[in-house]
């Protein structure tokens, strides 16, 4: 896909931004999460932290935070325990910038009892190029490669242990409306032998993608999710797993720049933090027809 083939309405989807910012999502019902276990990976982020608060009010059986900084994760858990002492909250350490750490988390998940919903919410907007010890550009590994690895490692157990009498397990990989504005930066390799993923870690190409890496990695992840979903059939009433790609929308958070243009954009198109968090909470529920779909 080249830049000239992407229409302006996709590069700057004003109507979609406005529709998303004005949408009033109904709060989830407590009965939807009764006796359920939910794992939020990246729970100390602004949106997932708010989602954790909403979920805690809905009284699930267990709430698990997968975090890089355990101290911050425990601080979030302690704040929620003060008002909901009966809620079982666990904090698991995981660093999506390390494949070894992701593998350890996968082992923990596979050895745990049923987890009804898992949300992959790690994200970062990098201002400089950094390569992980695994040899990949950080944004790509954080937002796609580690998510894909975790999916692959836990899906066999989920599919093998699925109970036909219970709703499917829900896996959510957070997407973004930035996939539209970043589409014009997609440049496929000139040769079939070249790796598109490898381009993200090449110093001679990375500068061209600097301002679009966040959105490009979301595009890659969404394409991968849809391909994965195509390989997991959804029968009538007997689905074992359902995969979602929720877009929480633009809102003021540590990921957003504090410069004037960003504030103007968020004033026009941003949505309240709680509305963004409700998208995440709703994505934890099996929704008919949503398997492999981008929704907000």
C-alpha positions as CSV (number, residue, x, y, z in Angstrom):
1,X,0.0,0.0,0.0
2,X,1.4,3.4,-0.9
3,X,0.6,6.8,0.4
4,X,-1.2,8.1,-2.7
5,X,-3.7,5.1,-2.6
6,X,-4.9,6.1,0.9
7,X,-7.8,8.6,0.6
8,X,-7.8,11.7,2.7
9,X,-10.9,10.5,4.6
10,X,-8.8,7.7,6.0
11,X,-5.7,9.8,6.7
12,X,-7.8,12.3,8.7
13,X,-11.0,10.5,9.6
14,X,-12.7,13.5,11.1
15,X,-16.2,12.0,11.1
16,X,-15.0,8.9,12.8
17,X,-13.1,10.9,15.4
18,X,-16.2,13.0,16.2
19,X,-18.5,10.0,16.3
20,X,-16.2,8.3,18.7
21,X,-15.7,11.3,20.9
22,X,-19.5,11.9,21.3
23,X,-20.5,8.2,21.9
24,X,-22.1,7.6,25.3
25,X,-21.4,4.0,26.2
26,X,-23.7,2.4,28.7
27,X,-22.0,1.1,31.9
28,X,-21.5,-2.7,32.0
29,X,-23.8,-4.7,34.3
30,X,-22.4,-6.3,37.4
31,X,-24.1,-9.6,36.5
32,X,-21.9,-9.7,33.4
33,X,-18.8,-10.3,35.5
34,X,-20.2,-12.4,38.4
35,X,-17.8,-15.2,39.3
36,X,-15.4,-14.3,36.4
37,X,-11.6,-13.8,36.4
38,X,-10.2,-10.9,34.4
39,X,-6.5,-10.3,33.6
40,X,-5.4,-6.8,32.6
41,X,-1.9,-6.6,31.1
42,X,-0.6,-3.1,31.4
43,X,-3.1,-2.3,34.2
44,X,-1.1,0.7,35.5
45,X,-1.7,2.7,32.4
46,X,-4.3,5.5,32.5
47,X,-7.0,3.7,30.5
48,X,-6.5,0.2,31.9
49,X,-6.2,1.7,35.4
50,X,-9.6,3.3,35.0
51,X,-10.9,0.0,33.5
52,X,-9.6,-1.8,36.7
53,X,-11.6,0.6,38.8
54,X,-14.8,0.0,36.8
55,X,-14.2,-3.8,36.9
56,X,-13.6,-3.7,40.7
57,X,-17.0,-2.1,41.1
58,X,-18.6,-4.9,39.1
59,X,-17.5,-7.5,41.7
60,X,-15.7,-10.2,39.6
61,X,-14.4,-13.2,41.4
62,X,-10.7,-12.3,40.7
63,X,-9.0,-9.3,39.1
64,X,-5.4,-9.9,38.0
65,X,-2.9,-7.1,37.0
66,X,-0.1,-8.0,34.7
67,X,2.5,-5.2,35.1
68,X,6.1,-4.4,34.4
69,X,6.4,-2.3,37.6
70,X,5.1,-4.5,40.5
71,X,5.3,-1.6,43.0
72,X,2.9,0.4,40.9
73,X,0.7,-2.6,40.4
74,X,0.5,-3.2,44.1
75,X,-0.3,0.4,44.7
76,X,-3.2,0.2,42.3
77,X,-4.4,-3.0,43.9
78,X,-4.2,-1.4,47.4
79,X,-6.3,1.6,46.4
80,X,-9.0,-0.8,45.1
81,X,-8.8,-3.0,48.2
82,X,-9.5,-0.1,50.5
83,X,-13.1,0.2,49.2
84,X,-13.6,-3.4,48.0
85,X,-11.8,-5.5,50.7
86,X,-13.7,-8.7,49.6
87,X,-12.3,-8.5,46.0
88,X,-9.5,-10.9,45.2
89,X,-6.7,-9.0,43.4
90,X,-3.5,-10.5,42.2
91,X,-0.4,-8.8,40.7
92,X,1.8,-10.6,38.3
93,X,5.0,-9.3,36.9
94,X,5.6,-9.3,33.1
95,X,7.7,-7.2,30.8
96,X,6.5,-7.2,27.2
97,X,10.0,-6.0,26.1
98,X,11.3,-9.4,27.0
99,X,10.2,-12.6,25.3
100,X,11.4,-14.6,28.2
101,X,9.2,-12.7,30.5
102,X,6.2,-13.2,28.2
103,X,6.9,-17.0,28.2
104,X,7.0,-17.0,32.0
105,X,3.6,-15.2,32.1
106,X,2.2,-17.8,29.6
107,X,3.3,-20.6,31.9
108,X,1.6,-18.8,34.9
109,X,-1.6,-18.4,32.9
110,X,-1.6,-22.0,31.7
111,X,-1.1,-23.3,35.2
112,X,-3.9,-21.0,36.6
113,X,-7.5,-21.9,36.6
114,X,-9.9,-20.5,34.1
115,X,-9.3,-16.9,33.2
116,X,-12.5,-15.6,31.5
117,X,-11.0,-12.5,29.8
118,X,-7.4,-11.3,29.1
119,X,-6.7,-7.8,27.9
120,X,-3.4,-6.9,26.2
121,X,-3.0,-3.2,26.9
122,X,0.7,-2.4,26.9
123,X,1.6,0.6,24.8
124,X,4.3,3.3,24.3
125,X,5.0,6.2,22.1
126,X,8.7,6.3,21.5
127,X,10.6,9.5,20.6
128,X,13.8,7.7,19.8
129,X,14.6,4.3,18.3
130,X,15.4,1.6,20.8
131,X,16.2,-2.1,20.2
132,X,15.3,-4.7,22.7
133,X,17.6,-7.5,23.9
134,X,15.6,-9.8,21.6
135,X,16.7,-7.7,18.6
136,X,13.4,-5.9,17.7
137,X,12.4,-2.2,17.8
138,X,10.7,-1.6,21.1
139,X,7.3,-0.3,19.9
140,X,6.9,-3.3,17.6
141,X,7.8,-5.9,20.3
142,X,5.7,-4.1,22.9
143,X,2.5,-3.7,20.9
144,X,2.6,-6.6,18.6
145,X,5.3,-9.3,18.8
146,X,4.9,-10.0,22.5
147,X,1.1,-10.0,22.2
148,X,1.2,-12.4,19.4
149,X,3.7,-14.6,21.3
150,X,1.4,-14.7,24.3
151,X,-1.6,-15.6,22.2
152,X,0.2,-18.5,20.6
153,X,1.4,-19.8,23.9
154,X,-1.9,-19.8,25.7
155,X,-4.4,-20.6,22.9
156,X,-3.7,-24.4,22.9
157,X,-4.6,-24.6,26.6
158,X,-7.7,-22.4,26.3
159,X,-9.0,-24.4,23.3
160,X,-8.2,-27.8,25.0
161,X,-9.9,-26.8,28.3
162,X,-12.9,-25.0,27.0
163,X,-16.2,-26.0,28.5
164,X,-19.0,-26.0,26.0
165,X,-21.4,-25.1,28.8
166,X,-19.6,-21.8,29.5
167,X,-19.2,-18.6,27.4
168,X,-16.0,-18.5,25.4
169,X,-12.8,-17.1,26.8
170,X,-12.2,-13.5,25.5
171,X,-8.8,-12.3,24.4
172,X,-8.6,-8.5,23.6
173,X,-5.7,-6.8,21.9
174,X,-6.1,-3.1,22.2
175,X,-6.1,-1.3,18.8
176,X,-6.3,2.4,17.9
177,X,-7.9,4.8,15.4
178,X,-4.4,5.8,14.5
179,X,-4.3,2.9,12.2
180,X,-6.1,5.1,9.7
181,X,-3.8,8.1,9.8
182,X,-0.8,5.7,9.8
183,X,-1.9,3.8,6.7
184,X,-0.2,6.1,4.3
185,X,3.1,5.3,5.9
186,X,2.8,1.6,5.1
187,X,5.6,0.7,2.6
188,X,5.9,-2.9,1.7
189,X,9.4,-4.3,1.0
190,X,10.6,-4.1,-2.5
191,X,11.6,-7.7,-2.5
192,X,9.5,-10.7,-1.4
193,X,12.6,-11.9,0.5
194,X,12.6,-8.9,2.7
195,X,10.8,-8.9,6.0
196,X,8.3,-6.0,6.7
197,X,8.7,-6.6,10.4
198,X,12.5,-6.4,10.0
199,X,12.2,-2.9,8.6
200,X,11.2,-1.6,12.0
201,X,14.7,-2.4,13.3
202,X,16.7,-1.1,10.4
203,X,18.3,2.3,11.2
204,X,18.2,3.4,7.5
205,X,14.5,3.1,7.4
206,X,13.3,3.8,10.9
207,X,13.5,7.6,10.6
208,X,10.9,7.5,7.8
209,X,8.5,5.7,10.2
210,X,9.3,7.7,13.3
211,X,6.0,9.5,13.6
212,X,3.9,6.5,12.5
213,X,5.5,3.6,14.4
214,X,2.7,3.5,17.0
215,X,0.0,3.3,14.4
216,X,1.9,1.0,12.1
217,X,2.4,-1.5,14.9
218,X,-1.3,-1.4,15.6
219,X,-2.0,-2.1,11.9
220,X,0.3,-5.1,12.0
221,X,-1.3,-6.4,15.1
222,X,-4.8,-5.9,13.8
223,X,-3.9,-7.7,10.5
224,X,-2.4,-10.6,12.5
225,X,-5.4,-10.8,14.8
226,X,-7.8,-11.0,11.9
227,X,-5.7,-13.7,10.3
228,X,-5.6,-15.7,13.5
229,X,-9.4,-15.3,13.9
230,X,-9.9,-16.7,10.4
231,X,-8.1,-19.9,11.6
232,X,-10.3,-20.2,14.7
233,X,-13.9,-21.1,13.5
234,X,-16.8,-19.7,15.4
235,X,-19.5,-22.4,15.4
236,X,-23.1,-21.8,16.4
237,X,-23.1,-21.5,20.2
238,X,-20.0,-23.6,20.7
239,X,-17.1,-21.1,20.3
240,X,-14.2,-21.7,22.7
241,X,-12.5,-18.4,22.4
242,X,-13.4,-15.0,21.0
243,X,-10.7,-12.4,20.1
244,X,-11.4,-8.7,20.1
245,X,-9.6,-5.6,18.9
246,X,-11.1,-2.7,21.0
247,X,-10.2,0.9,20.2
248,X,-10.6,3.0,23.4
249,X,-10.3,6.3,21.4
250,X,-8.3,9.4,22.1
251,X,-8.2,10.7,25.6
252,X,-5.8,12.7,27.7
253,X,-3.3,10.3,29.2
254,X,0.5,10.0,29.8
255,X,0.7,8.6,26.3
256,X,-0.6,11.8,24.7
257,X,1.8,14.7,24.3
258,X,1.1,17.8,26.4
259,X,1.9,20.2,23.5
260,X,-0.7,22.7,22.3
261,X,-1.7,20.9,19.0
262,X,-2.4,17.7,20.9
263,X,-4.5,19.5,23.5
264,X,-6.5,21.2,20.7
265,X,-7.1,17.9,19.0
266,X,-8.2,16.3,22.3
267,X,-10.5,19.2,23.0
268,X,-12.2,18.6,19.7
269,X,-12.0,14.8,19.4
270,X,-11.1,13.4,22.8
271,X,-13.4,11.4,24.9
272,X,-13.7,11.2,28.7
273,X,-11.3,8.7,30.3
274,X,-14.2,6.7,31.7
275,X,-15.7,6.2,28.2
276,X,-12.4,4.9,26.9
277,X,-12.2,2.5,29.9
278,X,-15.8,1.3,29.3
279,X,-14.7,0.2,25.8
280,X,-12.0,-2.0,27.4
281,X,-14.4,-3.4,30.0
282,X,-17.0,-4.2,27.4
283,X,-14.3,-5.9,25.3
284,X,-14.0,-8.5,28.1
285,X,-17.4,-9.9,27.3
286,X,-18.3,-12.3,24.5
287,X,-20.2,-10.3,21.9
288,X,-21.9,-12.1,19.0
289,X,-20.3,-11.2,15.7
290,X,-17.3,-9.4,17.2
291,X,-14.7,-12.1,16.7
292,X,-11.7,-10.5,15.0
293,X,-13.4,-7.1,14.6
294,X,-12.2,-3.6,15.4
295,X,-14.8,-1.9,17.6
296,X,-15.1,1.1,19.8
